[in-house]
Amino acid sequence: MSTATATLTARRDRVGRDSGRPSFATLTRVELRKTVDTRAGFWLLAVIALLTVAIVLLTLLTGHDHSLRAVMSGAIEPSATLLPIIGILLVTSEFSQRTALSTFALVPQRNRVLAAKLAAGTILALLALLLCCVVSSIGVLAYGTSLGDALVLPGWASGQIVFYVIGSMIGGIAFGALLRSPALAIVLSFVLPLGVVALGALKAITDVVAWIDTTVSWGNLSEHSFDVTEWGRALVTLLVWVLVPLAAAAWQLRRADIH
């Protein structure tokens, strides 16, 4: 066989192998479907939707500020709190239900699967934000606010709300990928932030804890306008609670013995 023929055959074989690999869009679509395929995922999404509607109604009936920003700042809390649990289950179900072996056999690039889960989580978070925006706008309009005022959301509020919800979702996926146990990841995702809040009661380290306390650094994003210090706290919190666990999870996943 000539060198040219051998090269052509090798190229054809390589193209054949590559064509059988699922695209990233396909992987993302599969991971997105996994969020509603289980009972836990379906009911968590249903609870998020119901709580969003309930909080909008309570805010309009009992609150003093009926602007879209004020209503949405409460409406996003169910998404910011419960979406991370869906993110945890999206990753840990691969190990608790022993589907990881078949998943990584079909897609050997493990971090590619993790990236697809992150993309699916981001899309789900954006859909939840869209739901919050629609429900809040309808509620504000129904309360009697003019159309122009009902649809006005300051630019700083939009960006900070998106950061808050997507950051929370990705943090859940990072915790799930790092711990790979649904019960442990869910418990620690609530216990560790509460432990940080408790540390904040110590006057000697109150200022330091404020930089990693999600209730302070992220919770304020939906309530206050752009502030360099608050964004600094938000980014430090993102590093501690999301980026570091995610990097550790990606490193661990590449070297883990999947069985």
C-alpha positions as CSV (number, residue, x, y, z in Angstrom):
1,M,0.0,0.0,0.0
2,S,1.4,3.4,-1.0
3,T,1.9,6.1,1.5
4,A,-0.8,8.2,-0.1
5,T,-3.3,5.3,0.1
6,A,-2.4,4.6,3.7
7,T,-2.8,8.3,4.6
8,L,-6.2,8.4,2.9
9,T,-7.4,5.2,4.7
10,A,-6.3,6.5,8.1
11,R,-8.1,9.8,7.4
12,R,-11.3,8.0,6.4
13,D,-11.1,5.9,9.5
14,R,-10.6,9.0,11.7
15,V,-13.6,10.7,10.1
16,G,-15.7,7.7,10.6
17,R,-14.9,7.6,14.3
18,D,-15.4,11.3,14.7
19,S,-18.8,11.2,13.0
20,G,-20.0,8.7,15.5
21,R,-19.2,11.0,18.4
22,P,-22.3,12.9,19.7
23,S,-22.1,16.6,19.3
24,F,-21.9,18.9,22.3
25,A,-25.4,20.2,21.5
26,T,-26.7,16.6,21.6
27,L,-25.0,16.0,24.9
28,T,-26.4,19.2,26.4
29,R,-29.9,18.3,25.2
30,V,-29.6,14.8,26.8
31,E,-28.4,16.4,30.1
32,L,-31.2,18.9,30.0
33,R,-33.7,16.1,29.5
34,K,-32.2,14.3,32.5
35,T,-33.3,17.2,34.8
36,V,-37.0,16.3,34.3
37,D,-36.7,12.5,33.7
38,T,-36.7,11.7,37.4
39,R,-39.5,12.3,39.9
40,A,-37.2,14.3,42.1
41,G,-36.2,16.6,39.2
42,F,-39.7,17.0,38.0
43,W,-41.2,17.8,41.3
44,L,-38.4,20.2,42.3
45,L,-39.1,22.2,39.1
46,A,-42.8,22.1,39.8
47,V,-42.2,23.4,43.4
48,I,-39.9,26.2,42.0
49,A,-42.7,27.3,39.7
50,L,-45.4,27.2,42.4
51,L,-43.2,29.0,45.0
52,T,-42.3,31.7,42.4
53,V,-46.0,32.4,41.8
54,A,-46.7,32.4,45.6
55,I,-43.9,34.8,46.4
56,V,-44.9,37.2,43.7
57,L,-48.5,37.2,45.1
58,L,-47.3,37.7,48.7
59,T,-45.0,40.5,47.7
60,L,-47.7,42.3,45.8
61,L,-50.3,41.9,48.6
62,T,-48.0,42.7,51.6
63,G,-45.1,44.6,50.2
64,H,-44.7,48.4,49.9
65,D,-42.5,48.4,46.8
66,H,-44.3,47.0,43.8
67,S,-41.7,47.7,41.1
68,L,-40.6,44.9,38.9
69,R,-37.1,44.9,40.5
70,A,-38.5,44.5,44.0
71,V,-40.9,41.8,43.0
72,M,-38.3,39.8,41.1
73,S,-35.8,40.0,43.9
74,G,-38.2,37.8,45.9
75,A,-39.3,35.7,43.0
76,I,-35.8,34.5,42.2
77,E,-35.2,33.0,45.6
78,P,-36.8,29.6,45.0
79,S,-34.7,29.3,41.8
80,A,-31.5,30.3,43.6
81,T,-32.2,27.9,46.5
82,L,-33.6,24.8,44.8
83,L,-31.9,24.8,41.3
84,P,-28.6,23.9,42.9
85,I,-30.2,20.7,44.2
86,I,-31.3,19.8,40.7
87,G,-27.7,20.5,39.6
88,I,-26.4,18.2,42.3
89,L,-28.8,15.4,41.3
90,L,-27.9,15.9,37.6
91,V,-24.3,14.8,38.4
92,T,-24.7,12.5,41.4
93,S,-27.4,10.4,39.7
94,E,-24.8,9.1,37.4
95,F,-23.1,7.5,40.3
96,S,-26.0,6.7,42.6
97,Q,-27.9,4.9,39.8
98,R,-24.7,3.5,38.3
99,T,-25.1,5.0,34.9
100,A,-21.7,6.7,34.9
101,L,-20.0,3.7,33.4
102,S,-22.2,3.6,30.3
103,T,-22.2,7.4,30.0
104,F,-18.4,7.6,30.0
105,A,-18.2,4.5,27.7
106,L,-20.3,6.4,25.1
107,V,-18.4,9.7,25.7
108,P,-14.9,8.9,27.0
109,Q,-14.0,12.6,27.4
110,R,-15.3,12.9,30.9
111,N,-14.9,16.6,31.2
112,R,-16.9,17.0,28.0
113,V,-19.8,15.4,29.8
114,L,-19.3,17.7,32.8
115,A,-19.2,20.7,30.4
116,A,-22.5,19.5,28.9
117,K,-24.0,19.3,32.4
118,L,-22.9,22.8,33.1
119,A,-24.4,24.0,29.8
120,A,-27.7,22.3,30.6
121,G,-27.7,23.8,34.1
122,T,-27.1,27.2,32.7
123,I,-29.9,26.8,30.2
124,L,-32.3,25.6,33.0
125,A,-31.3,28.6,35.1
126,L,-32.0,31.0,32.3
127,L,-35.4,29.4,31.8
128,A,-36.2,29.7,35.5
129,L,-35.2,33.4,35.2
130,L,-37.5,33.8,32.3
131,L,-40.3,32.3,34.3
132,C,-39.6,34.7,37.2
133,C,-39.6,37.7,34.9
134,V,-42.8,36.7,33.2
135,V,-44.7,35.9,36.4
136,S,-43.4,39.1,38.1
137,S,-44.3,41.2,35.1
138,I,-47.8,39.8,34.9
139,G,-48.3,40.2,38.7
140,V,-47.1,43.9,38.6
141,L,-49.4,44.6,35.7
142,A,-52.4,42.9,37.4
143,Y,-51.7,45.0,40.5
144,G,-52.4,48.1,38.4
145,T,-48.9,49.4,37.4
146,S,-48.6,50.9,34.0
147,L,-47.1,48.8,31.2
148,G,-44.0,50.9,30.9
149,D,-43.2,50.8,34.7
150,A,-44.1,47.1,34.8
151,L,-41.5,46.1,32.2
152,V,-38.7,48.4,33.4
153,L,-35.8,46.5,35.1
154,P,-32.6,48.4,35.7
155,G,-29.6,47.1,33.8
156,W,-27.6,46.6,37.0
157,A,-30.4,44.5,38.4
158,S,-30.7,42.3,35.4
159,G,-27.0,41.4,35.3
160,Q,-26.8,40.8,39.0
161,I,-29.9,38.6,39.1
162,V,-28.5,36.5,36.3
163,F,-25.2,36.2,38.0
164,Y,-26.9,35.2,41.3
165,V,-29.1,32.4,39.8
166,I,-26.6,30.9,37.3
167,G,-23.8,31.1,39.9
168,S,-26.0,29.2,42.4
169,M,-26.9,26.5,39.8
170,I,-23.3,26.0,38.7
171,G,-22.2,25.8,42.4
172,G,-24.7,22.9,42.8
173,I,-23.2,21.0,39.8
174,A,-19.7,21.6,41.2
175,F,-20.6,20.2,44.6
176,G,-22.3,17.2,43.0
177,A,-19.3,16.5,40.7
178,L,-16.8,16.8,43.6
179,L,-18.7,14.7,46.2
180,R,-20.6,12.3,43.9
181,S,-23.0,11.4,46.6
182,P,-26.5,13.1,46.4
183,A,-27.2,13.0,50.2
184,L,-23.8,14.3,51.2
185,A,-23.7,17.0,48.5
186,I,-27.2,18.3,49.3
187,V,-26.5,18.4,53.1
188,L,-23.1,20.1,52.8
189,S,-24.5,22.6,50.2
190,F,-26.7,23.9,53.0
191,V,-24.7,23.1,56.1
192,L,-21.4,24.7,55.0
193,P,-22.9,28.1,54.1
194,L,-24.8,28.1,57.4
195,G,-21.5,27.4,59.2
196,V,-20.0,30.4,57.5
197,V,-23.0,32.5,58.7
198,A,-22.3,31.3,62.2
199,L,-18.6,32.2,61.9
200,G,-19.8,35.7,60.9
201,A,-21.1,36.2,64.5
202,L,-17.5,36.3,65.7
203,K,-16.6,40.0,65.7
204,A,-12.9,39.3,65.0
205,I,-13.6,37.8,61.6
206,T,-16.9,39.4,60.6
207,D,-15.3,41.5,57.8
208,V,-13.5,38.5,56.4
209,V,-16.5,36.1,56.5
210,A,-18.6,38.7,54.6
211,W,-16.4,38.0,51.6
212,I,-17.4,34.3,51.5
213,D,-20.9,34.4,53.0
214,T,-23.3,33.8,50.1
215,T,-26.2,35.3,52.0
216,V,-24.3,38.6,52.1
217,S,-22.3,38.6,48.9
218,W,-24.9,37.1,46.6
219,G,-28.1,37.8,48.5
220,N,-27.6,41.5,48.1
221,L,-27.1,41.4,44.4
222,S,-30.8,41.5,43.7
223,E,-31.4,44.3,46.1
224,H,-28.7,46.9,45.6
225,S,-27.3,48.8,42.6
226,F,-23.8,48.2,41.3
227,D,-21.1,48.6,43.9
228,V,-17.5,47.7,43.4
229,T,-17.1,46.3,46.9
230,E,-20.2,44.1,46.6
231,W,-19.1,42.8,43.2
232,G,-15.7,42.0,44.7
233,R,-17.4,40.0,47.4
234,A,-19.6,38.2,44.9
235,L,-16.5,37.3,42.8
236,V,-14.6,36.0,45.8
237,T,-17.6,33.9,46.8
238,L,-17.8,32.6,43.3
239,L,-14.2,31.6,43.4
240,V,-14.5,29.8,46.8
241,W,-17.9,28.1,46.4
242,V,-18.0,27.5,42.6
243,L,-14.7,27.7,40.7
244,V,-12.5,25.9,43.2
245,P,-14.9,23.0,43.7
246,L,-15.5,22.8,40.0
247,A,-11.8,22.7,39.1
248,A,-11.2,20.1,41.8
249,A,-14.1,18.0,40.5
250,A,-12.9,18.2,36.9
251,W,-9.4,17.1,38.0
252,Q,-10.8,14.3,40.2
253,L,-13.2,13.1,37.4
254,R,-10.4,12.7,34.9
255,R,-8.5,10.4,37.3
256,A,-11.4,8.6,39.1
257,D,-11.9,4.8,38.6
258,I,-15.5,4.6,37.4
259,H,-17.3,1.4,38.1
